């Protein structure tokens, strides 16, 4: 009985080792930066072509990188200008979580808004929506 139990235990150890190796190969496949087609062929012990397939995500990423590296670098002598602010002071805007408010100040990276409760908050421009011009008079009339 002890021999049978030892044989079963050895069988389970072998299966565990096989499963661990299989998992490691799957993780390698998922995380590799190599051509996935070549990795699969190597796993199947078939002759892999020396070149990349050009179709898998890694080959396309490598090709984009090589194209970017081959492109000439153009240095622009003119200094980069910051984009003009898209919101003017006293413009009515809305922010999803806070509602409507008036722009206090704005630049390319930040917009300060005063809300009806008197609080002021700064936001990145992507979080601020302009209130359409035709709706602004209604809002002004409603608050008066």
DSSP file (Angstrom, degrees, kcal/mol; ACC not computed):
  #  RESIDUE AA STRUCTURE BP1 BP2  ACC     N-H-->O    O-->H-N    N-H-->O    O-->H-N    TCO  KAPPA ALPHA  PHI   PSI    X-CA   Y-CA   Z-CA
    1    1 A X     >        0   0    0      0, 0.0     4,-2.2     0, 0.0     5,-0.2   0.000 360.0 360.0 360.0 -37.8    0.0    0.0    0.0
    2    2 A X  H  >  +     0   0    0      2,-0.2     4,-2.5     1,-0.2     5,-0.1   0.873 360.0  51.5 -67.4 -36.1    2.9    2.4    0.8
    3    3 A X  H  > S+     0   0    0      2,-0.2     4,-2.3     1,-0.2    -1,-0.2   0.904 110.4  48.5 -66.2 -40.9    4.5    1.6   -2.6
    4    4 A X  H  > S+     0   0    0      2,-0.2     4,-2.3     1,-0.2    -2,-0.2   0.906 112.6  48.2 -65.2 -41.3    1.2    2.4   -4.4
    5    5 A X  H  X S+     0   0    0     -4,-2.2     4,-2.5     2,-0.2    -2,-0.2   0.906 111.6  49.7 -65.6 -41.1    0.8    5.6   -2.4
    6    6 A X  H  X S+     0   0    0     -4,-2.5     4,-2.4     2,-0.2    -2,-0.2   0.883 110.6  50.5 -64.2 -38.6    4.4    6.6   -3.2
    7    7 A X  H  X S+     0   0    0     -4,-2.3     4,-2.1     2,-0.2    -2,-0.2   0.905 111.5  47.8 -65.7 -42.0    3.8    5.9   -6.9
    8    8 A X  H  X S+     0   0    0     -4,-2.3     4,-2.3     2,-0.2    -2,-0.2   0.915 111.5  50.5 -64.1 -42.2    0.7    8.0   -6.9
    9    9 A X  H  X S+     0   0    0     -4,-2.5     4,-2.3     1,-0.2    -2,-0.2   0.904 109.9  49.8 -62.3 -42.4    2.6   10.8   -5.1
   10   10 A X  H  X S+     0   0    0     -4,-2.4     4,-2.2     1,-0.2    -1,-0.2   0.881 109.5  52.5 -63.8 -37.9    5.4   10.6   -7.7
   11   11 A X  H  X S+     0   0    0     -4,-2.1     4,-2.2     2,-0.2    -2,-0.2   0.910 110.2  47.2 -63.4 -42.8    2.8   10.8  -10.5
   12   12 A X  H  X S+     0   0    0     -4,-2.3     4,-2.7     2,-0.2    -2,-0.2   0.869 110.1  52.9 -67.5 -36.9    1.2   13.9   -9.0
   13   13 A X  H  X S+     0   0    0     -4,-2.3     4,-2.5     2,-0.2    -2,-0.2   0.926 110.3  48.2 -62.4 -43.4    4.6   15.5   -8.5
   14   14 A X  H  X S+     0   0    0     -4,-2.2     4,-2.4     2,-0.2    -2,-0.2   0.906 112.3  48.3 -62.4 -42.6    5.4   14.9  -12.2
   15   15 A X  H  X S+     0   0    0     -4,-2.2     4,-2.9     2,-0.2    -2,-0.2   0.908 110.9  51.2 -65.0 -41.3    2.0   16.4  -13.2
   16   16 A X  H  X S+     0   0    0     -4,-2.7     4,-2.5     2,-0.2    -2,-0.2   0.920 111.5  47.2 -61.6 -43.8    2.6   19.4  -11.0
   17   17 A X  H  X S+     0   0    0     -4,-2.5     4,-2.4     2,-0.2    -2,-0.2   0.909 112.9  49.2 -63.8 -41.9    6.0   20.0  -12.6
   18   18 A X  H  X S+     0   0    0     -4,-2.4     4,-2.3     2,-0.2    -2,-0.2   0.925 112.4  47.9 -62.4 -44.8    4.6   19.5  -16.1
   19   19 A X  H  X S+     0   0    0     -4,-2.9     4,-2.4     2,-0.2    -2,-0.2   0.885 110.6  51.7 -64.4 -39.0    1.7   22.0  -15.3
   20   20 A X  H  X S+     0   0    0     -4,-2.5     4,-2.5     2,-0.2    -1,-0.2   0.924 110.9  47.7 -63.7 -44.4    4.2   24.5  -13.9
   21   21 A X  H  X S+     0   0    0     -4,-2.4     4,-2.1     1,-0.2    -2,-0.2   0.903 111.4  51.0 -62.1 -40.7    6.4   24.3  -17.0
   22   22 A X  H  X S+     0   0    0     -4,-2.3     4,-2.1     2,-0.2    -2,-0.2   0.913 110.5  48.7 -62.9 -43.3    3.3   24.7  -19.2
   23   23 A X  H  X S+     0   0    0     -4,-2.4     4,-2.7     1,-0.2     5,-0.2   0.909 109.5  52.3 -63.7 -42.7    2.2   27.8  -17.2
   24   24 A X  H  X S+     0   0    0     -4,-2.5     4,-2.4     1,-0.2    -1,-0.2   0.891 109.3  49.8 -61.3 -39.5    5.7   29.3  -17.5
   25   25 A X  H  X S+     0   0    0     -4,-2.1     4,-2.3     2,-0.2    -1,-0.2   0.890 111.1  49.3 -66.3 -38.5    5.6   28.8  -21.3
   26   26 A X  H  X S+     0   0    0     -4,-2.1     4,-2.3     2,-0.2    -2,-0.2   0.919 111.9  47.9 -65.9 -42.5    2.1   30.5  -21.4
   27   27 A X  H  X S+     0   0    0     -4,-2.7     4,-2.1     2,-0.2    -2,-0.2   0.907 111.1  51.4 -64.4 -41.2    3.4   33.5  -19.4
   28   28 A X  H  X S+     0   0    0     -4,-2.4     4,-1.7    -5,-0.2    -2,-0.2   0.928 109.9  49.7 -59.8 -45.0    6.4   33.7  -21.6
   29   29 A X  H  < S+     0   0    0     -4,-2.3    -2,-0.2     1,-0.2    -1,-0.2   0.913 112.9  47.0 -60.3 -43.2    4.2   33.8  -24.7
   30   30 A X  H  < S+     0   0    0     -4,-2.3    -1,-0.2     1,-0.2    -2,-0.2   0.844 121.5  35.4 -68.9 -33.4    2.0   36.5  -23.2
   31   31 A X  H  < S+     0   0    0     -4,-2.1    -1,-0.2    -5,-0.2    -2,-0.2   0.521  90.1 115.1-100.9  -6.2    4.9   38.7  -22.1
   32   32 A X     <  -     0   0    0     -4,-1.7     4,-0.1    -5,-0.2    26,-0.0  -0.260  51.4-156.4 -69.7 151.2    7.4   38.2  -24.8
   33   33 A X        +     0   0    0      2,-0.1    -1,-0.1    25,-0.0    29,-0.1   0.331  67.1 100.9-100.8   3.0    8.6   40.9  -27.1
   34   34 A X  S    S-     0   0    0      1,-0.2     2,-0.2     2,-0.1    24,-0.2  -0.338  93.8 -72.7 -82.7 167.3    9.6   38.3  -29.8
   35   35 A X     >  -     0   0    0      1,-0.2     4,-1.9    23,-0.1    -1,-0.2  -0.436  40.3-145.7 -59.0 123.9    7.6   37.3  -32.8
   36   36 A X  H  > S+     0   0    0      1,-0.2     4,-2.5    -2,-0.2     5,-0.2   0.853  97.4  56.6 -65.7 -34.1    4.7   35.3  -31.5
   37   37 A X  H  > S+     0   0    0      1,-0.2     4,-2.5     2,-0.2    -1,-0.2   0.914 107.8  47.7 -63.3 -42.9    4.7   33.1  -34.6
   38   38 A X  H  > S+     0   0    0      2,-0.2     4,-2.3     1,-0.2    -1,-0.2   0.879 110.5  52.2 -66.0 -37.2    8.4   32.2  -34.0
   39   39 A X  H  X S+     0   0    0     -4,-1.9     4,-2.1     2,-0.2    -2,-0.2   0.923 111.0  47.4 -64.1 -43.7    7.6   31.4  -30.3
   40   40 A X  H  X S+     0   0    0     -4,-2.5     4,-2.2     2,-0.2    -2,-0.2   0.925 112.4  48.6 -63.7 -44.4    4.7   29.1  -31.3
   41   41 A X  H  <>S+     0   0    0     -4,-2.5     5,-3.0     1,-0.2    -1,-0.2   0.894 110.5  51.2 -64.0 -38.4    6.9   27.3  -33.9
   42   42 A X  H ><5S+     0   0    0     -4,-2.3     3,-1.1     3,-0.2    -1,-0.2   0.894 109.0  51.6 -64.6 -38.7    9.7   26.9  -31.4
   43   43 A X  H 3<5S+     0   0    0     -4,-2.1    -2,-0.2     1,-0.3    -1,-0.2   0.899 110.7  47.5 -63.1 -40.4    7.2   25.4  -28.9
   44   44 A X  T 3<5S-     0   0    0     -4,-2.2    -1,-0.3    -5,-0.1    -2,-0.2   0.399 115.6-120.4 -81.7   3.9    6.0   22.9  -31.5
   45   45 A X  T < 5 +     0   0    0     -3,-1.1     2,-0.3     1,-0.2    -3,-0.2   0.856  66.7 138.5  58.4  39.7    9.7   22.1  -32.3
   46   46 A X      < -     0   0    0     -5,-3.0     2,-0.4    -6,-0.1    -1,-0.2  -0.765  65.3 -89.9-108.5 159.7    9.3   23.2  -35.9
   47   47 A X        -     0   0    0     -2,-0.3     2,-0.4    -3,-0.1    -5,-0.1  -0.552  42.9-150.6 -71.3 120.5   11.8   25.2  -37.9
   48   48 A X        -     0   0    0     -2,-0.4   -10,-0.1     1,-0.1    -1,-0.0  -0.741  20.4-110.5 -92.9 139.6   11.0   28.9  -37.5
   49   49 A X        -     0   0    0     -2,-0.4     4,-0.1     1,-0.1    -1,-0.1  -0.337  23.1-123.9 -64.3 152.4   11.9   31.3  -40.3
   50   50 A X  S    S+     0   0    0      2,-0.1     2,-0.2   -12,-0.0    -1,-0.1   0.757  90.5  68.6 -70.7 -24.3   14.7   33.7  -39.5
   51   51 A X  S    S-     0   0    0      1,-0.1    -2,-0.1     2,-0.0     2,-0.1  -0.529  92.8 -99.5 -94.8 162.5   12.6   36.8  -40.2
   52   52 A X        -     0   0    0     -2,-0.2    -1,-0.1     1,-0.1    -2,-0.1  -0.391  26.6-123.1 -75.0 157.6    9.6   38.1  -38.3
   53   53 A X        -     0   0    0     -2,-0.1    -1,-0.1     1,-0.1    -2,-0.0   0.839  27.4-145.4 -72.3 -33.2    6.1   37.3  -39.4
   54   54 A X  S    S+     0   0    0      1,-0.0    -1,-0.1     2,-0.0    -2,-0.0   0.422  80.9  78.0  83.6  -2.2    5.1   41.0  -39.7
   55   55 A X        +     0   0    0      4,-0.0    -1,-0.0     5,-0.0    -3,-0.0   0.724  69.0  84.6-111.0 -29.6    1.5   40.2  -38.6
   56   56 A X  S  > S-     0   0    0      1,-0.1     4,-2.3     4,-0.0     5,-0.2  -0.239  89.2-105.1 -75.0 167.1    1.6   39.7  -34.9
   57   57 A X  H  > S+     0   0    0      1,-0.2     4,-2.1     2,-0.2     5,-0.2   0.860 119.5  51.1 -60.8 -37.4    1.3   42.6  -32.4
   58   58 A X  H  > S+     0   0    0      2,-0.2     4,-2.7   -24,-0.2    -1,-0.2   0.918 109.7  48.6 -68.8 -42.6    5.0   42.4  -31.5
   59   59 A X  H  > S+     0   0    0      2,-0.2     4,-2.4     1,-0.2    -2,-0.2   0.906 112.9  48.1 -64.2 -40.4    6.2   42.4  -35.1
   60   60 A X  H  X S+     0   0    0     -4,-2.3     4,-2.2     2,-0.2    -1,-0.2   0.902 112.6  49.0 -66.3 -39.7    3.9   45.4  -35.9
   61   61 A X  H  X S+     0   0    0     -4,-2.1     4,-2.3    -5,-0.2    -2,-0.2   0.925 112.3  47.9 -64.2 -44.8    5.2   47.3  -32.8
   62   62 A X  H  X S+     0   0    0     -4,-2.7     4,-2.8     1,-0.2    -2,-0.2   0.901 110.7  51.7 -63.2 -41.6    8.8   46.6  -33.7
   63   63 A X  H  X S+     0   0    0     -4,-2.4     4,-2.3     2,-0.2    -1,-0.2   0.901 109.9  48.9 -63.1 -41.1    8.2   47.7  -37.3
   64   64 A X  H  X S+     0   0    0     -4,-2.2     4,-2.3     2,-0.2    -1,-0.2   0.914 112.6  48.9 -63.6 -41.9    6.7   51.0  -36.0
   65   65 A X  H  X S+     0   0    0     -4,-2.3     4,-2.4     2,-0.2    -2,-0.2   0.925 111.5  48.2 -63.6 -45.1    9.6   51.5  -33.7
   66   66 A X  H  X S+     0   0    0     -4,-2.8     4,-1.8     1,-0.2    -1,-0.2   0.895 111.6  50.4 -63.4 -39.4   12.2   50.8  -36.5
   67   67 A X  H  X S+     0   0    0     -4,-2.3     4,-1.3     2,-0.2    -1,-0.2   0.902 111.1  48.8 -65.0 -40.5   10.3   53.3  -38.8
   68   68 A X  H  < S+     0   0    0     -4,-2.3    -2,-0.2     1,-0.2    -1,-0.2   0.895 111.7  49.1 -65.9 -38.9   10.3   55.9  -36.1
   69   69 A X  H  < S+     0   0    0     -4,-2.4    -1,-0.2     1,-0.2    -2,-0.2   0.817 111.4  49.7 -70.0 -29.7   14.1   55.4  -35.5
   70   70 A X  H  < S+     0   0    0     -4,-1.8    -1,-0.2    -5,-0.2    -2,-0.2   0.718  89.8  98.0 -81.0 -21.6   14.8   55.6  -39.2
   71   71 A X  S  < S-     0   0    0     -4,-1.3     2,-0.1    -5,-0.1    -3,-0.0  -0.411  85.6-106.5 -68.5 140.9   12.9   58.8  -39.7
   72   72 A X        -     0   0    0     -2,-0.1     2,-0.6     1,-0.1    -1,-0.1  -0.385  28.9-120.7 -67.8 145.9   15.0   62.0  -39.7
   73   73 A X        -     0   0    0     -4,-0.1     2,-0.6    -2,-0.1    -1,-0.1  -0.786  25.4-157.6 -88.8 121.9   14.8   64.1  -36.6
   74   74 A X        -     0   0    0     -2,-0.6     2,-0.6     2,-0.0    -2,-0.0  -0.895   1.2-155.5-105.2 118.7   13.6   67.6  -37.5
   75   75 A X        -     0   0    0     -2,-0.6     2,-0.6     2,-0.0     3,-0.1  -0.835   9.2-145.2 -94.7 123.1   14.5   70.3  -35.1
   76   76 A X        -     0   0    0     -2,-0.6     4,-0.1     1,-0.2    -2,-0.0  -0.773   4.6-159.7 -89.2 121.4   12.2   73.3  -35.2
   77   77 A X        +     0   0    0     -2,-0.6     2,-0.3     2,-0.1    -1,-0.2   0.777  70.0  87.0 -72.3 -25.4   14.1   76.5  -34.5
   78   78 A X  S    S-     0   0    0      1,-0.1    -2,-0.1    -3,-0.1     2,-0.1  -0.564  88.1-113.9 -77.1 135.6   11.0   78.3  -33.6
   79   79 A X        -     0   0    0     -2,-0.3     2,-0.3     1,-0.1    -1,-0.1  -0.383  33.8-105.6 -67.4 147.2    9.9   78.0  -29.9
   80   80 A X        -     0   0    0     -4,-0.1     2,-0.3    -2,-0.1    -1,-0.1  -0.568  33.3-141.6 -74.3 130.9    6.7   76.1  -29.3
   81   81 A X        -     0   0    0     -2,-0.3     2,-0.2    -3,-0.1     3,-0.1  -0.722  16.4-117.1 -92.6 143.1    3.9   78.4  -28.3
   82   82 A X        -     0   0    0     -2,-0.3     3,-0.1     1,-0.1    -1,-0.0  -0.569  40.7-102.6 -72.4 140.4    1.4   77.4  -25.7
   83   83 A X        -     0   0    0     -2,-0.2    25,-0.2     1,-0.1    -1,-0.1  -0.318  41.4-100.8 -63.2 148.2   -2.1   77.1  -27.2
   84   84 A X        -     0   0    0      1,-0.1    -1,-0.1    23,-0.1    23,-0.1  -0.367  46.0 -94.4 -66.0 147.1   -4.4   80.0  -26.4
   85   85 A X        -     0   0    0     21,-0.2    23,-0.1     1,-0.1    -1,-0.1  -0.354  25.8-147.6 -62.7 144.8   -6.9   79.3  -23.6
   86   86 A X  S    S+     0   0    0     21,-0.3     2,-0.4    -3,-0.1    -1,-0.1   0.528  78.3  63.1 -92.0  -6.0  -10.2   78.1  -24.9
   87   87 A X        -     0   0    0     20,-0.1     2,-0.3    43,-0.0    19,-0.1  -0.962  69.5-149.9-124.2 138.2  -12.2   79.8  -22.2
   88   88 A X    >   -     0   0    0     -2,-0.4     3,-1.9     1,-0.1    15,-0.3  -0.719  36.0 -87.0-102.1 153.0  -12.5   83.5  -21.5
   89   89 A X  T 3  S+     0   0    0     -2,-0.3    15,-0.2     1,-0.3     3,-0.1  -0.277 114.6  20.3 -56.3 144.4  -13.1   85.1  -18.0
   90   90 A X  T 3  S+     0   0    0     13,-3.3     2,-0.3     1,-0.3    -1,-0.3   0.462  89.9 139.8  71.6   5.2  -16.8   85.4  -17.1
   91   91 A X    <   -     0   0    0     -3,-1.9    12,-2.2    12,-0.2     2,-0.4  -0.599  56.6-120.5 -76.3 138.1  -17.7   82.7  -19.6
   92   92 A X  E     +A  102   0A   0     -2,-0.3    39,-1.9    10,-0.2     2,-0.3  -0.678  44.2 163.9 -81.9 128.3  -20.4   80.3  -18.3
   93   93 A X  E     -AB 101 130A   0      8,-2.7     8,-2.4    -2,-0.4     2,-0.4  -0.827  25.6-136.9-134.3 171.9  -19.1   76.7  -18.3
   94   94 A X  E     -AB 100 129A   0     35,-2.8    35,-2.7    -2,-0.3     2,-0.4  -0.989   3.8-158.8-136.0 148.8  -20.1   73.4  -16.7
   95   95 A X  E  >  -AB  99 128A   0      4,-2.7     4,-3.0    -2,-0.4     3,-0.4  -0.992  28.0-123.9-124.8 131.9  -18.2   70.6  -15.0
   96   96 A X  T  4 S+     0   0    0     31,-0.6    -1,-0.1    -2,-0.4     4,-0.1   0.833 106.3  31.2 -45.3 -51.1  -19.8   67.2  -14.8
   97   97 A X  T  4 S+     0   0    0      1,-0.2    -1,-0.3     2,-0.1    -3,-0.0   0.780 128.0  37.6 -82.6 -26.6  -19.6   66.8  -11.0
   98   98 A X  T  4 S-     0   0    0     -3,-0.4     2,-0.2     1,-0.3    -2,-0.2   0.596  94.0-141.7-106.9 -13.6  -20.0   70.4   -9.9
   99   99 A X  E  <  -A   95   0A   0     -4,-3.0    -4,-2.7    16,-0.1    -1,-0.3  -0.584  50.1  -7.7  90.0-151.0  -22.5   71.9  -12.4
  100  100 A X  E     +A   94   0A   0     -6,-0.2    16,-0.7    -2,-0.2     2,-0.3  -0.516  64.3 148.8 -89.6 152.3  -22.3   75.4  -13.9
  101  101 A X  E     -AC  93 115A   0     -8,-2.4    -8,-2.7    -2,-0.2     2,-0.4  -0.958  42.2 -95.1-163.8 177.9  -20.0   78.2  -13.0
  102  102 A X  E     -AC  92 114A   0     12,-2.6    12,-2.9    -2,-0.3     2,-0.3  -0.877  37.3-114.4-108.5 138.7  -18.1   81.3  -14.3
  103  103 A X  E     + C   0 113A   0    -12,-2.2   -13,-3.3    -2,-0.4    10,-0.3  -0.546  29.1 179.9 -70.0 127.6  -14.6   81.2  -15.5
  104  104 A X  E    S-     0   0A   0      8,-3.3     2,-0.3     1,-0.4    -1,-0.2   0.847  70.5 -14.1 -91.4 -48.8  -12.3   83.3  -13.3
  105  105 A X  E     - C   0 112A   0      7,-1.2     7,-2.9   -17,-0.1    -1,-0.4  -0.985  64.0-171.2-152.3 156.8   -9.1   82.7  -15.2
  106  106 A X  E     + C   0 111A   0     -2,-0.3     2,-0.2     5,-0.2     5,-0.2  -0.992  10.5 161.9-152.6 141.6   -7.9   80.2  -17.8
  107  107 A X        -     0   0    0      3,-2.3   -21,-0.3    -2,-0.3   -20,-0.1  -0.759  59.2 -76.2-139.6-167.6   -4.7   79.2  -19.5
  108  108 A X  S    S+     0   0    0     -2,-0.2    17,-0.2     1,-0.2     3,-0.1   0.731 127.0  30.7 -69.1 -21.4   -3.6   76.2  -21.5
  109  109 A X  S    S+     0   0    0      1,-0.2     2,-0.3    15,-0.1    -1,-0.2   0.605 121.4  28.8-114.1 -14.2   -3.2   73.9  -18.5
  110  110 A X        -     0   0    0     14,-0.2    -3,-2.3    15,-0.1     2,-0.4  -1.000  50.0-161.8-153.0 145.5   -5.8   75.1  -15.9
  111  111 A X  E     -CD 106 123A   0     12,-2.5    12,-2.4    -2,-0.3     2,-0.5  -0.995  12.9-152.4-128.5 125.2   -9.2   76.8  -15.6
  112  112 A X  E     -CD 105 122A   0     -7,-2.9    -8,-3.3    -2,-0.4    -7,-1.2  -0.865  18.4-171.3 -98.8 128.2  -10.3   78.3  -12.4
  113  113 A X  E     -CD 103 121A   0      8,-3.0     8,-2.3    -2,-0.5     2,-0.5  -0.951  16.8-148.6-124.5 137.5  -14.1   78.4  -12.0
  114  114 A X  E     -CD 102 120A   0    -12,-2.9   -12,-2.6    -2,-0.4     6,-0.2  -0.921  20.5-153.5-103.9 128.1  -16.3   80.1   -9.5
  115  115 A X  E >   -C  101   0A   0      4,-2.9     3,-2.3    -2,-0.5   -14,-0.2  -0.482  31.7 -98.3 -97.5 169.7  -19.5   78.2   -8.7
  116  116 A X  T 3  S+     0   0    0    -16,-0.7   -15,-0.1     1,-0.3    -1,-0.1   0.739 121.0  60.9 -62.4 -24.5  -22.8   79.6   -7.4
  117  117 A X  T 3  S-     0   0    0      2,-0.1    -1,-0.3     1,-0.1     3,-0.1   0.424 120.3-107.5 -82.7   4.1  -22.0   78.6   -3.8
  118  118 A X  S <  S+     0   0    0     -3,-2.3    -2,-0.1     1,-0.3     2,-0.1   0.320  76.6 134.0  90.4  -7.3  -19.0   80.9   -4.0
  119  119 A X        -     0   0    0     -5,-0.1    -4,-2.9     1,-0.0     2,-0.4  -0.458  42.9-149.7 -76.8 149.8  -16.4   78.1   -4.1
  120  120 A X  E     +D  114   0A   0     -6,-0.2     2,-0.3    -2,-0.1    -6,-0.2  -0.962  17.3 177.0-119.4 137.4  -13.6   78.2   -6.6
  121  121 A X  E     -D  113   0A   0     -8,-2.3    -8,-3.0    -2,-0.4     2,-0.4  -0.984  22.2-134.2-139.2 149.3  -12.0   75.2   -8.1
  122  122 A X  E     +D  112   0A   0     -2,-0.3     2,-0.3   -10,-0.2   -10,-0.2  -0.848  26.9 178.6-104.4 141.0   -9.2   74.6  -10.7
  123  123 A X  E     -D  111   0A   0    -12,-2.4   -12,-2.5    -2,-0.4     2,-0.2  -0.943  34.3-107.4-136.2 156.1   -9.7   72.0  -13.5
  124  124 A X    >   -     0   0    0     -2,-0.3     3,-2.1   -14,-0.2     4,-0.3  -0.622  42.4-112.3 -75.7 147.3   -7.8   70.7  -16.5
  125  125 A X  G >  S+     0   0    0      1,-0.3     3,-1.4    -2,-0.2    -1,-0.1   0.783 112.3  66.8 -56.2 -29.8   -9.4   72.0  -19.7
  126  126 A X  G 3  S+     0   0    0      1,-0.3    -1,-0.3     3,-0.0     0, 0.0   0.700  99.0  52.2 -65.6 -18.0  -10.5   68.5  -20.7
  127  127 A X  G <  S+     0   0    0     -3,-2.1   -31,-0.6   -32,-0.0     2,-0.5   0.468  95.0  84.0 -95.5  -3.2  -13.0   68.4  -17.8
  128  128 A X  E <   -B   95   0A   0     -3,-1.4     2,-0.4    -4,-0.3   -33,-0.2  -0.869  58.8-164.4-108.8 132.5  -14.7   71.7  -18.6
  129  129 A X  E     -B   94   0A   0    -35,-2.7   -35,-2.8    -2,-0.5     2,-0.2  -0.927  20.6-123.8-113.3 135.1  -17.5   72.1  -21.1
  130  130 A X  E     -B   93   0A   0     -2,-0.4     2,-0.5   -37,-0.2   -37,-0.2  -0.498  22.2-126.3 -72.5 147.9  -18.7   75.4  -22.5
  131  131 A X        -     0   0    0    -39,-1.9   -39,-0.2    -2,-0.2     5,-0.1  -0.836  37.7-103.7 -91.6 131.0  -22.3   76.2  -22.0
  132  132 A X    >>  -     0   0    0     -2,-0.5     4,-1.3     1,-0.1     3,-1.1  -0.179  25.6-119.2 -59.2 148.5  -23.8   77.0  -25.4
  133  133 A X  H 3> S+     0   0    0      1,-0.3     4,-0.8     2,-0.2     3,-0.2   0.843 111.3  54.5 -58.8 -38.1  -24.4   80.7  -26.1
  134  134 A X  H 34 S+     0   0    0      1,-0.2     4,-0.4     2,-0.2    -1,-0.3   0.753 109.9  47.4 -72.1 -21.1  -28.2   80.4  -26.5
  135  135 A X  H <> S+     0   0    0     -3,-1.1     4,-1.9     1,-0.1    -1,-0.2   0.720  95.2  75.6 -88.3 -22.6  -28.5   78.7  -23.1
  136  136 A X  H  X S+     0   0    0     -4,-1.3     4,-2.2     1,-0.2     5,-0.2   0.904  92.3  51.1 -59.6 -45.4  -26.4   81.2  -21.2
  137  137 A X  H  X S+     0   0    0     -4,-0.8     4,-2.6     1,-0.2    -1,-0.2   0.884 108.2  53.8 -61.2 -35.7  -29.0   84.0  -21.2
  138  138 A X  H  > S+     0   0    0     -4,-0.4     4,-2.2     1,-0.2    -1,-0.2   0.924 109.2  47.8 -60.9 -43.9  -31.6   81.6  -19.8
  139  139 A X  H  X S+     0   0    0     -4,-1.9     4,-1.5     1,-0.2    -1,-0.2   0.892 112.4  48.9 -65.0 -39.4  -29.2   80.6  -16.9
  140  140 A X  H  X S+     0   0    0     -4,-2.2     4,-0.8     1,-0.2    -1,-0.2   0.894 112.8  48.4 -66.4 -39.8  -28.5   84.3  -16.2
  141  141 A X  H  < S+     0   0    0     -4,-2.6     3,-0.4     1,-0.2    -2,-0.2   0.845 108.6  53.7 -68.5 -34.1  -32.3   85.1  -16.2
  142  142 A X  H  < S+     0   0    0     -4,-2.2    -1,-0.2     1,-0.2    -2,-0.2   0.827 108.1  49.8 -71.1 -31.6  -33.0   82.1  -13.9
  143  143 A X  H  <        0   0    0     -4,-1.5    -1,-0.2     1,-0.2    -2,-0.2   0.659 360.0 360.0 -81.9 -14.6  -30.5   83.3  -11.3
  144  144 A X     <        0   0    0     -4,-0.8    -1,-0.2    -3,-0.4    -2,-0.2   0.451 360.0 360.0 -85.7 360.0  -31.8   86.9  -11.2
